[in-house]
Amino acid sequence: QGTIDPKRVCIAGVSYGGYAALAGATLDQGVYRCAVSVAGIADLRRQVAYSSARGGGITQRYWNRFIGAEKRGDEVFDTYSPLRLVSKVDIPILLVHGQDDTVVPLEQSRVMAEALAKAGKPHELVIHKGEDHWLSRGETRLQTLDATMAFVEKHNPPN
């Protein structure tokens, strides 16, 4: 419709949206200029195992159905896990996570940051100490928005 310049699009999301942002950076190459993942899932296999260990059978069934897995160890988890696709990243990624997140553990952003660093991919990691999955404190939300805007403006500057 001409309302968006396709050469100036970044993707950002929280929780599942954070996964979508990482998937956009790994599965949809050439579409975005940067990505911001807040409390996003980087490794589906690890997340399903984490949720299952905490009694999250519903979560496991959701992901199995969503990505077409037939069993817990199905290879399809790796097919759609941004962590396993780091070599395809060609845009900067900002990872933001609450240290005390019990829905999507901080480990998800840490392993992604480690893999991006090892692969020499541009990224930043912001960890909010004492913060949960929902970034419940207003101060933390403001810090996240400020970090996101600074990152987007740096990697997708306005004309």
RAUR-V18093 format. One line per field, one symbol per residue. psi: psi as a letter, one per 30 degrees, with the letter a starting at -180 (. if undefined). A space follows every 10 residues. Layout:
psi: ???
This chain:
psi: fgfkjffhkl kklkceeeee eeeefefhkg elflkkjjhl kejeeeeeee eefggheeee eeeeeefgkf legkffeeeg jeefgeffkg lkkkkkkkeg kfejleeeee eeeeeeeefg kklkkkkjkg laegifkeee eeeeeeeeee eeeefikl.
